[in-house]
Amino acid sequence: MSSEPPPGSGQQPPDDDPFRKQPPPAEGSGSPYNTPPPSYGGGPHGGDPYGAGSGPTDPLAGMPPLAPSGRRTLARIIDLILVGIVVWLITWGFGVSEYDVDSDDMQYGKSLAQSALAAVLYIAYDTVLIARSGQTLGKKWLGMRVANLDNGSTPSTQTTLIRSAVLWIPFAFCCACIWTAISGGWSYFDKPYKQGLHDKAAKTVVVSTT
């Protein structure tokens, strides 16, 4: 077996990763690993997971079905509420509130501090939980997980950090509602992988676990 990591994942998934895709069984008798892997050197799509949504090079083969976009949205709302409560408690405890009616300079400084804290907490929340199990609390409760598109394994910390940063930095600093609607809402129209913009940046998909 090659020791090189799969493309797009940032690291070699462990052999005991229960979500890692396994080679399909060969037809007839004999070892299921006797079938040679398909060649990715030719053809119109090659080995790029974005090349095709069906056929022998389909990266979704062997994975659970993609999670419905509506359920993803509900999970994201749950995560927003959970982390938002923590952000509010911390900023309230330290007197850093976006809604204080002080001078303009003080108001801007407090708003920026709250945005920075929100970005750090949201990114840390997503990165730690998804890199550990592929699931935030919202995704776990609603039966979904994040997976590498190329091999179905749990994303690495590096991959998850990219995914989280693309989602949460614009949310925290400039255009929370608009960016959330665009990045997350992209999955409603994206084909064939139902990816949000943050999924595209990290080459991940969200699949069902139930």
HUTAHU-V264031 format. One record per backbone hydrogen bond with DSSP energy under -1.0 kcal/mol. NH is the residue of the N-H (numbers start at 1). CO is the residue of the C=O. E is the energy in kcal/mol with one decimal. If there is no record, write none. Layout:
BEGIN
NH CO E
NH CO E
END
This chain:
BEGIN
9 6 -1.3
17 14 -1.7
20 17 -1.3
21 151 -2.9
34 31 -1.6
48 45 -1.2
51 48 -2.3
58 55 -2.0
61 58 -1.4
63 60 -2.3
67 206 -2.5
72 68 -1.9
73 69 -2.3
74 70 -1.9
75 71 -2.3
76 72 -2.3
77 73 -2.2
78 74 -2.1
79 75 -2.3
80 76 -2.6
81 77 -2.3
82 78 -2.4
83 79 -2.5
84 80 -2.3
85 81 -2.1
86 82 -1.2
87 83 -2.6
88 84 -2.5
89 85 -2.5
90 86 -2.4
91 87 -2.6
92 88 -2.6
93 89 -2.4
94 90 -1.8
96 91 -3.1
100 97 -1.0
107 103 -2.6
108 104 -2.5
109 105 -2.3
110 106 -2.3
111 107 -2.3
112 108 -2.4
113 109 -2.0
114 110 -2.3
115 111 -2.2
116 112 -2.5
117 113 -2.3
118 114 -2.5
119 115 -2.5
120 116 -2.3
121 117 -2.5
122 118 -2.7
123 119 -2.4
124 120 -2.5
125 121 -2.6
126 122 -2.4
127 123 -2.8
128 124 -2.6
129 125 -1.8
130 126 -2.4
131 127 -2.0
132 128 -1.1
133 129 -2.3
134 130 -1.6
140 136 -2.6
141 137 -2.6
142 138 -1.4
143 140 -1.0
144 139 -2.4
145 207 -2.1
146 134 -3.3
147 205 -2.9
148 153 -2.8
149 203 -2.2
152 148 -2.2
160 156 -2.6
161 157 -2.5
162 158 -1.9
163 159 -2.2
164 160 -2.8
165 161 -2.6
166 162 -2.2
167 163 -1.4
168 164 -3.0
169 165 -2.0
172 168 -2.5
173 169 -1.9
174 170 -2.0
175 170 -2.0
179 175 -3.2
180 176 -2.2
181 177 -2.0
182 178 -2.3
183 179 -3.2
184 180 -1.9
185 181 -1.2
186 182 -1.2
187 184 -1.4
188 185 -1.6
189 186 -1.3
190 186 -1.7
197 183 -1.3
200 196 -2.1
201 197 -1.9
202 198 -1.4
203 199 -1.4
204 199 -2.0
205 147 -2.5
207 145 -2.5
208 65 -2.8
209 143 -2.3
END
